[in-house]
């Protein structure tokens, strides 16, 4: 998922996607811990990056709201 796609999402969509990605990450980590080999080992890394992108975008939006309130 690209940052531009995330940036265009609404806050509610971001929260839904964040929960979905975290659940997916838990499932993949569970598979790794049980010893099952993943079809795409790179997928865990990609999910973590997507989570970080969503959190970054969410924090930027919050800061923008605070700056607008202070002006």
C-alpha positions as CSV (number, residue, x, y, z in Angstrom):
1,X,0.0,0.0,0.0
2,X,1.4,3.4,-1.0
3,X,1.5,6.4,1.2
4,X,-0.6,8.4,-1.3
5,X,-3.4,5.8,-1.0
6,X,-3.3,6.0,2.8
7,X,-3.2,9.8,2.7
8,X,-6.4,9.9,0.7
9,X,-8.3,7.6,3.2
10,X,-10.7,9.0,5.8
11,X,-9.9,8.5,9.5
12,X,-12.4,5.7,9.9
13,X,-11.0,3.9,6.9
14,X,-7.5,4.2,8.3
15,X,-8.6,2.7,11.6
16,X,-10.3,-0.2,9.9
17,X,-7.3,-0.9,7.8
18,X,-5.0,-0.6,10.8
19,X,-7.0,-3.2,12.8
20,X,-7.1,-5.5,9.7
21,X,-3.3,-5.2,9.2
22,X,-2.6,-5.9,12.9
23,X,-4.8,-9.0,12.9
24,X,-3.0,-10.2,9.7
25,X,0.4,-9.6,11.4
26,X,-0.7,-11.6,14.5
27,X,-1.8,-14.5,12.3
28,X,1.5,-14.5,10.4
29,X,3.6,-14.2,13.6
30,X,1.6,-17.2,15.0
31,X,2.4,-19.2,11.9
32,X,6.1,-18.4,12.3
33,X,6.1,-19.3,16.0
34,X,4.5,-22.7,15.3
35,X,7.2,-23.4,12.8
36,X,5.1,-23.2,9.6
37,X,7.0,-21.7,6.7
38,X,5.4,-18.8,5.1
39,X,4.6,-18.6,1.4
40,X,5.8,-15.0,1.3
41,X,8.3,-14.3,4.1
42,X,8.5,-10.7,2.9
43,X,4.8,-10.2,3.8
44,X,5.5,-9.6,7.5
45,X,7.9,-6.8,6.7
46,X,5.4,-5.2,4.2
47,X,2.6,-5.3,6.8
48,X,4.8,-3.7,9.4
49,X,5.7,-0.9,6.9
50,X,2.0,-0.4,6.0
51,X,1.1,-0.1,9.7
52,X,3.9,2.5,10.2
53,X,2.6,4.4,7.2
54,X,-0.9,4.5,8.5
55,X,0.3,5.6,12.0
56,X,2.5,8.3,10.4
57,X,-0.4,9.7,8.3
58,X,-2.8,9.6,11.3
59,X,-0.3,11.5,13.5
60,X,0.3,14.1,10.7
61,X,-3.5,14.7,10.5
62,X,-3.8,15.1,14.2
63,X,-0.9,17.6,14.3
64,X,-2.5,19.6,11.5
65,X,-5.8,19.8,13.5
66,X,-3.9,21.1,16.5
67,X,-2.1,23.7,14.5
68,X,-5.4,24.9,13.0
69,X,-7.0,25.2,16.4
70,X,-4.1,27.3,17.8
71,X,-4.3,29.8,15.0
